[in-house]
Amino acid sequence: ILKNIDLYKDRAKNIDLIWCNQVTNILEQITNKSEYHSINDIGCNYGQLFKELKRVKIDNKYDYKGYDIDEKFLEIAKESFLELKDKVSILNIETETPPSAQITICSATFEHLDNPYQGLHNLFESTSEHLILRTFIGAENIRFVQSDSRFVDHPYNVNQFELFEMSQKMFEKGFSFCCIPDHATDMSAKYEVSKGSGVIRQMFIIVASRTSKSRNNSF
């Protein structure tokens, strides 16, 4: 939303996001603290996750790469964090598979894709160890396009995904997983996406880990 550009710039400089703190804590739990790990941040936006890695002084433990489809967000990221000058780039996860990384993080992006399951396939293809997926999960699939000009400049998806179907796709690709309450939305409480929109969703964090057997085999 173009009118919010100054807001995004301010948040990049001054606001520490709850979900970023939760994800960095998850990273510390699922990785060997003595090893260096590569990270793909899909839908990296203006670099808020990198900011949190830097804030808690663990950025030197990770080879961070950020990808987003929006050039404006990447410009803000590079302006706000000089370290990201050569670490963020344009990528459409629906049509491109990013370079392989041990860990992939995709927060508040998956639900906005036009073809989310092709995007999920590309996430699987490029992840060798762990996938952290933060998105809307519920008891049923809901496809919804938000086109109300009060809330968006251009129409975009605000989808929800059924947990059972997501679990099947995880297992088929050789991932075990757990579904964790999202701290940023009051432990995954249902909430209205954009005040007055009437679109009610529930955010969870899926932490998926490739099984040892599947790590030794090609996809």
Beta strands, then each sheet from edge to edge (+ up, - down):
strand 1: 37-42
strand 2: 62-68
strand 3: 88-90
strand 4: 101-107
strand 5: 127-138
strand 6: 145-146
strand 7: 156-157
strand 8: 161-162
strand 9: 175-181
strand 10: 191-192
strand 11: 200-201
strand 12: 203-210
sheet 1: 3+ 2+ 1+ 4+ 5+ 8+
sheet 2: 3+ 2+ 1+ 4+ 5+ 12- 9+
sheet 3: 6+ 7-
sheet 4: 10+ 11-
end
